[in-house]
């Protein structure tokens, strides 16, 4: 509903419509979840008008015959809402594994746009305070000499599964759970294509030279403001040269390495929430192996 965001009367009327629902977040970006189910604890227009009418909302859009908004409660309001509803709080990482697809996507949208609002309280050109406009989707500088508009930003990053023959390249960062390996990833630099970013990041992190990369899929990752662009790639060789400041380890894994490692509990992969999981899943599926079955049968921590 981008075309209606500047129509303040329409937005205000829509906020009061009986079927409208508000996704409630706290200042840490956690959502409020029903006490007895893994689903959002929606706020109704009546509750908002009665107790939270002074809290600004952001329009997310229209779907399923109703409007969806989000609002962020300070700690005092958050405690009040929790006491009124019995709701508990949940992070996006956890909710992404538990909510249905629509609710999880709405949470990701809400978390991303409200984080950007919090990070854009001052104009980057002149330092003047900004105000939120367009139902939450722009902020405007209050300096009358410029009134510069700021728009939500997304930081693009690549994530890639690299293969060479019968093996794929996975790495691990310091601090990850023991045994966890994942696909390589990194942010895109100014003036760089996605494909060039794949080659540079893989070379920087592992020393492996990539010959070519092919787009696979993408995933919003508002933790806090990224878009993960997934690729498959082919390496020139299996020579690995780690840098001290990048990965703790990187290895080539065959299908048998992955199957046996997960079966023994010595190897772990990212959760299904991530595009990294989907890239590994895709690579294994091409070889007739189900990652979901491997995860289901792996020893539980």
N, C-alpha and C positions, 0 to 999 in steps of 0.2 A: 504493500500500500504506500509506496514511496510518493505517489502522486497526491496523497491526502495528508502527508505529515505536516505541511504548513497551514492546514485548515484547522485553526485552533477550535472553532466552534464544533466542527465535526468530531475532532479528537475528544473534546470534553463531553459531548453527548455520548460518544462511544464508550468512554470510561464508565458512564453511569448506566449503560444498558444492562438489564438483569442477567443476561447470559455471559457477559464479559468475565474473564478470569485474569487474575494477577499472579504471576510467578514471583515468589518472595525470596529475595537473597539477603544475606547479611553483608557486612562491610568486608568480610574475607572472601566473598564470592561463593559461599556455600548456600545451597538451597534448603528450604524447609520441606520436610518429608512427613507424610502421615505417620501417626504413631504405630499403626498396625499393618502397613503395607509399604512396599518400595515404590512409592508414587508421590508426586508433588502434593504438598498441602496448599491448594489454591486459596487465594483470598478473594472473596466476593466483593462486588461494588458496595453493597450495604455495609460490610465490615470496614471497608476502606473509608467510606464517608463518615462512619461513626467514630472510628479510632485513629485512622491514619491519613486523613484528608490533607494534611499538610506535607505529606511525603510525595515528591514529584515522581511520576511514572514515565516509562518509556514504551512507546508502541512497538510491539513486535510484528503484528500483522493480523490478518483474518484467515481463519481456517475452521473447517467443520461447523460453519454457520455461526461463529462467534468471534469476538475480538480477543486478542491475547496481548497483555501488557506485562512488564516487569517493574518492580520497584525494589530499592535497596533500603533496608532499615538499619538505623544506628543501633547500638547495643541495647539501649533502653527500650526502643520500640520492638527490637527483636525478642527480648525477653517477654514483653507483653504479648506479642503474637504467639510465642511458644506456649505461654501459660493459658491463653484463650483457646488454643486448638490442640494442645498436647503434642505438637509437632517436634521432631528432632531435626538436626542439621546433617547435611551430607555434602561431600565434595563432588565436583564434576567427575573426577577420576572414578570414584565409587559409583556414582549415579549412572555413568555411561555403561556400566556392566549390568545394571539392575533395572533402569527405567525402560519403558518401551521406546521405540525409535523416535516417535514424534516428541515425547516429553524430553528425551535426552537431547534431541536437536534443538528444542526450544531453550533448554538450559544452556547449551553451548552458545547459542545466539545471545541470550541475555547476559551471560557472564562476559562474553567478548565486548559487547557494546558498553556495558556499565563500567568495565575496567578502563576502557578508552576514555570514558567521561571523567573518571577520577584522575587519569593521567594527563588531562588536557585542561587543567583549571586556569592556565595562564597562556597568553598568546606567545607563540614561539618567535614572532617578529619583533614585538615591542615590550613584552612582559606584562601587559595589562591583564587584569582578570577577564575571564570568559564567562559567558552564560550559555546554558544548554537551550537549543532551539530545535525546530523541526521534529517535535515529539521525541527528542532524545538522540537524533541521528546527525546533528551538527552542533558545533559550539561556535559562538561568535565572540570576537574580541569586543570589549566595551569601550575601547578607544575610539571616539567619534571621528578621528582623522583617518582611520583605516577600516574599522569594523570588519577585520579579516575573518573569513570563515575557515574552520578546520573540519575535516571529514575523518570518519573512522579509518584507522590504518590496519593493515594486515601485513605481518612480516613473513614473507615466503621462505620456505626451507625445503631442501630436497631430502629424500630418504630413499635408499637404494639397496637392492639385493644384487650383488655382483657374483657372477658365476664364471667358472673356468672348467671346462670338461664336465666331470661328474661331481663337482664340489661347489659350494657357495661360501662366500666370505662373510663372516659375522665377527663383531667385536664387542667388547664390554668396557664400560666406564668404571672408574673407581667409585666405590660406594654403592654399587648395585648389589642386589641379593646374590649370595654365593651361587656360582654356576650359571647366572643369566647371561646370555649373549643375544645380540640384536643386530639388525641391519645398520649400516652407517648412515649418518645424517649430518646436515649442516646448513647454515643460512646462506642465502644467495647474496652476493655482493653487488654494489651498483655497477650497472653496465654489463652485467653478466647474463648469459642465457641459462636456462634451466639445465641444458645438456652440459654446458661448460662447467656449471657449478657441480654437477655429478662428478666430472673428471677431476676437478680441483680438490673437492672434499675427500674423495676416496684416496687420492694421492697424498694429501696432507695428513690424513689420519692413519693410513696404513702403508703408504709407499707403493701401493698397487696401481698400475697404469690401466686405465679403462679405455677400450677401443671405441665402443659406442654404447649409447643408452637409449632405452625405449620407454615411453610413458606407460604407466600401469594404472594409477588411480590417485585420488587426492583425498585429503581429510582436513576439515577445520580442526585446529588445535588451540583453543583459546586459553592456553596455560602459559602466558597470558594472552598472546595475540598472534598466533602463527597459523599459516596454512601449510600443511605438509603435502608435498607433491612427490608421489611415489614413482620410482623407476625400477626397471630391470636393466642390467648392464652386463657386458662381456669384458673380461680382463685379458690383457696381453699375456700375462704369465702369473704364476703363483708366488712370486717373490714379495715378501712382506718386509717392510722397513719401518718399524714403529718410531714415532717421535715421543720424547719424554712428556710433552705437555698435552698429548691428545688422548689416545686410548690406553687403558691398562693392558689390554691384550687384544689380538686379532688372530683368527685362525680360519683355515679352510675346512669345511665340514662336508663330508659325503652324506648321502641319505642314511647309510648304516651308522655313521657317527651320530647323526641326529636321533635316529630311532633308539639306538643303544644307550645314548646319553640320557635321553628323557626317561627311558624305561628303568634305568638304574637310579634316577634321581640326581645325577651329577650335572645335568644340563637343564636349563630352563629357558623359556622364550617369553617375549612380552605378552601381556594379556590381550584377549581378542578385541578390546577397545581400540587398539592401535593399528595404524596402517602397516607398521612393521610386521605385526602378526599376519596380516593379509598377504604381504609380500612373501613371507616364508611359506605360508599356506599354499600360495600359487605355485611357488617353485617345487614344493613337494608333490602337489597334485599333478603336475606335468609328468611326474615320475611314478604316478600310481599310488601315492601314499597320502593318507588323511592326517593332517595335523590335529584336527579336532579329536580324532580317536586316540592319537598319541597323548594329548593332554589329558583326556578322560581316564586313561589307564596309567598315567604316571603316578608315582608315589606322592601322597599329599604331605605338605610340609607340616 
